[in-house]
């Protein structure tokens, strides 16, 4: 089954269950600069002038559970280094604590968490020509970020207001807790068709489409053999893998069927789960909500 997923595959919206929707919305708007695109009842769609990037679902009775598989962090990709510098300034102005700041050689990144503990990375990519390599693998690392050099970038003029995320902001990747790295590699590479880009020893791997440094990372840092997150927990409900067209999605679906994976039709896409029960919604560009065919 070793055919690669379409090179234009990307990560779409990340769907999160939160106990306190109003507090979460305030954080994502005021601290991170997201705009509310649409809200219906307990569901809010957030973005930055383009596609939906984060969907928050208010579930007041949801439980906070630790030590399970689920989300490690999702990563907000900014279009430029000056945009990352402005995010860092805005986080400072709003006294928003950071959990870390790293230079990964392919990117520069800030780390924090939302009020309910969902991990968030905000980063900018270096040009692909500058990415270091070791043979066929991309040589990522975790070095200290030169914060002073980053803050020396010129301050951009935002048309949306102070602290707003700039147009062109995307979800660049997601990083998951899994129970077993080898099983996750087999699913994401051999079944879905992502390409392995690098490994961090036996505890973490990174995969991508089209030569990107990674669209999905997964690790066993919550414990090898960790149980799946229960259905009534806060945190990740699923994340979207966006294929460029229906034909590309159907090729992935065929591999899933051949592997015996369960596929559920939803109004917005086809839902599958990895071996650690993390949810993935397969969507295709050009399909309107409700047009996803039911799995056969």
HUBEL-V794198 format. One line per field, one symbol per residue. ss: DSSP state (h for helix, s for strand, l for the rest). A space follows every 50 residues. Layout:
ss: ???
This chain:
ss: lllllllllsssssssssllhhhhhhhhhhhlllssssssllssssslll lsssssssllllslllllssssssssssllhhhhhhhhhhhhhlllllls ssslllssssssslllllsssssssllhhhllssllssllllssllhhhh hllllllllllllllllllsssssssslllhhhhhhhhhhhlllssssss lllssssslllllllssssllllllllsllllslsssssssssllhhhhh hhhhhhhhlllllssllllsssslllllssssssllllllllllll
